[in-house]
Amino acid sequence: MRDLWDTLSKDLAEAAKSTAAHRKKIEEVTNIACPNDGAMLVKKFGRRGPFLACPNYPECKYTRPVDEGELPTKVEGTCPKCGAGLVSRMGPFGRFISCERRPECDFTKPFTLGIACPECKIGEIAERRSKRGKVLYGCTRYPDCTFAVWGQATDDAVPELRRPLMVEKQTKKGMTLRCPVCKHSEETETTGA
């Protein structure tokens, strides 16, 4: 048993050293300056994927997504807490609206599609992400209202049906629109390809 442990402990020590060295290698220095202290941001890899961070952590805690499309974008309105502007951001469970002064101001609200929930008729439908990253659409009043659908939600794809919400689904026949309440479905023009 001692021979096995001696060999195993040496291998574990070498693996720990190589892992630490590997992490240093995959941290790429970029040509983007940190807005807080001017240091060049470093590309790191976390549990949610790559991101840019200030190398002077923990003194400077600035981080941002790698993809420019995930940067905060201005939306209409003002923050009810501090009066600053509002921005749309991407979070781990989908898009949301927050104060542009975040984290100093903690105001947030869901980013909705402007469609009333067909189940409770009080909340609105918002894009969400499951724990595994799959997109779904659900009521903003969750957990009081548990309405949720998988697929792209839309309200104006088939206006003659006069249904409050339709969900795009890919089937063997092609793309269809389906009402999650009454289960009525219609084929779209893009079918047959």
N, C-alpha and C positions, 0 to 999 in steps of 0.2 A: 504494500500500500504506500509506503514511504517513497519508493522509486517512482510510482505513478504521480504522487503529489509533487515531488521535486520537478519532474518534467513538465507537469501541467502548470505549476506556478511560474516557471520560466516563460512558457508560451503565453500565459496571460499577461505577464509584465511586458513582453515584447509587443503584444497586440495593443495594449493601452498606449504605449509610446507611439506606435505607428498610426493609431487613430487620432491622437492629438496632433501629430505632424500632418496627417491628411486633412484635418479640419483647417489648419493654417493655410494649406495649399489651395483649398477650394474657396477661401475668402478672397475675392477679387477686388482690387482697388479700382474705383471708377474715377472719371474726370468730373463728377458732379459734387459741388461744394455743399457742405452742411449749412443750412440757413442760420443755425444757432451759433456755431463757432468757426465756420470756414474750413474745417478739415474735410478731406476728400472722403466721400461715402464709400463704404465697403459692401459688396454684395455677399449676403449670408444666406444660409438655408435653414429654415425652421420647419416646424411640423405642418405648417400650411403652405409650404413652398418657399421660393426665393423672395428676398426682400432686401432693401438697402438700409443700412444703419450707420450711425456715426461711430468711428473707431474709438472715440474717447468715452465709451460707456464705462462706468456708470455715471460719470460727471454730466454727460450729455446723452439724453435718452431718445434722440430724434430717430425715427424710422419712417419708411414709406414703401409702398409697393414698387416692384420693379417695373411693371407695365404702366406706361403713361395713361392708358385707358382707365386704370383703377384709381387715378388721382382724384381728389375731391373736385366736383364741378358745381358751379353756382346754380342755385334754383331760386325761384321767386319767393319772396316773403322775408320776414325778419324774425329773429329769435324772440319768443315771448318772455324769456328770462332776462336777457341783457340788451336786446335791441340790435345786435349785430346781424349780418347776413346769414343765410342758410346755404348749406352745401349738401350734395348727394355724395355718399361714401359707400364703399364696398366693405362689408364686414364678413365674418366667418359664416353667417347664416343668410347672406343676401344683402341687397342694397338697403340703405336707410338714410334719413335726412337728419343732419345735426347742425349745431351752431358752428360757424366758421372759426370761432375762438376755442374750439375743443382742444385740449382737455380742461382749460380754465373754466369754461361753461359746459355743464353736463347735459344740456337739452338734446334729446333725440326723439324721433318719431318714425314710424314705418314709412317706407316709400311705397305708396299704393298705386294701383292702376286706375283709380277713380271709378271703380265698379262696385256697386253695393253688393254685400254678401247675399246670395240667394237663400240662405238658410235662416239667418237671424234678422236680416234686413236693416241692421243697425251699423255693423262694422263694414269695412271695405276690404277688397281683395288685394293682397300684397304678395310680392315674390319672396320666397323663402328658400333656404338651402337646408337639406337634411344633414345629419351628422356625417354622412358619407359624401356630401357635396352634390347630391342630385337636386335639381330645381323642382320646386312645387309651388303651388299658389294656395294661400289659405287666408282665413279671416283674421283681421287685426285684433279681434276680441278674444283670441285664443288665450287661455284655456276655457273661457266661458262658452265660446262657440268653436266647435271642432271641425268646421267645414274646411276641406282641403282637396285639391285635385292635382294630379300629375299631368304634365303637358303644358303647352303654351296657352295661357288664358287670353281671350280676346272678347271684346264687346261689340265690335262693329263689322265682323267678317260676313255675317249673314243678317243684314238689317231687316229683311222682310219676314224673318222668323219671329222677331220681337221677343227674343229670349234675353234675359239679363246677362248671361255669361255663356260663352262657348269655349270649348277646349279643343285645340288641334291635336289630332292623334294620327300617327303613321300606322296604317294597316297593310295587309297583303294587297288590297286593291289600290292603295295610294293614300294620300292625305285626306282626312275627313274632319269635319267639325261636329262635336258632340256636346249636347247639353247635359251637364252633370246632374241636373235635377230630374228631368223627365226622360233622359237617355235617348232623345231624338238625335239622329245623326244625318248629316248631309255631306256628300262628296264635294270637294273643291275642284276648281278648274285645273289645278296642277296634277290631277290624277292621270293614270295611264302612261306615265313616263317610265 
